Amino acid sequence: MTTITADEFSVLSKYIYSICGVALDSTKTYLVETRLKFMMQKYGCVSYLDLHTKAKADRSGNMEKEIVDAITTNETLFFRDASPFEVFKHKILPDLIDARSKSVSGRNIPLRIWSAACSTGQEVYSIAIALREALGNLNNFQISILGTDISDEAVTKASYGKYNKFEIERGLPLQTLNKYFTLQGDGWKIRDEIRAMTVFKKFNLMKPFAGLGKFDIVFCRNVAIYFTPADKKMVFEKIASVLEPDGSLIIGSTESLTGVTGMFEPKRYMRSIFYQPVPGSSPQTPTGFTYAQTPAPAFAAAAASVARPPLPAPRPAPVAAPVSAPTFGQASGQASGTRPVPRAVPAPVVSPAPQPVPVASAPLERPIAPAPVAVVAQQAPPLEEAPRPAALRPAPVRSQPAQVYRAGDKSELKRLLMQKKQKGQS
């Protein structure tokens, strides 16, 4: 047997995805190899790449159909997983009929049911039999059951409604077999009264749902497990768009719509879960959207909006320091360009300020008068900052009148004494 290479699997898996939406990862290499083996022999292909080339070149489309039929899983049986049919008969159907009977009083109650990916029809006929068993007389109802599948071969067999002994024994009780099937040659064929309730057609869930109409109940079981997360979301949101507001969706017992789409809400009955549309819901995201991408941008934007405002706050004070530097430099007789670097601004402002306080001592007044000017000129930052904050100014303000008093006190006293003496003499 010809073995498929990694490159051939990559090419074929992309081709299969493009024609039927089934996503195959590297763990499905053996599946592709074994299911397409008969086509390799039938068309005389020397490699799986050769098979792909011939399928792409086949204008009739027959090879493409054969590949789809071979790859898609047609594993099904009558009344597969009993619990969905229990919730269908005892919960969904009674609630639906009760609601419809109020809106269409005096007329037959319409019931439209869709079995998506119905394979060879066992699910469709199981639904029809369940309706017959639950409702008895169907004269008061207009029942239509649509079965669709992407495989031409599966749709053809489902429409014919004949099954061999092995297929009949899988899930179909003997009493039900004798009541709704007739023996025909080497198999069993569904009775016409049940067959008349159904319609089958080929349909690709990846395509638009235009023309399908509205449904009261949709069965879409064990097919989305072969889709990518984005395709799964897209398919179920399209199903929501063709489902009546009070309709119901039944999926596989191992499947869940949690985290897939917000257009459905789960409902529990006994041990089963079914889904109903969320009122007023609509698709929120594009087809290719992934939920993992949602939180990251939103969180980043929120973090940025919070982080930006505080950053500039601590910086303005040191930056503004050089503005006052030239003013003091000019006042002290220094060139503004020779001012010290602003990094000295944060130096202690309070430490030099207390020095002028011991003004009360007379012997120290003369040396102190010029000292503050010389010292402050060298320690520019403390006096430089003084003109800006009012709180740092008091010490120099007090020093000026003190210096004026010390500079002119004795000369003025001497002058007054001289005037008084002159007046006394005169």
Summary of the structure (lengths in Angstrom):
residues: 426
radius of gyration: 46.2
end to end distance: 147.3
largest distance: 164.0
contacts: 1141
relative contact order: 0.07
helix: 52%
strand: 14%
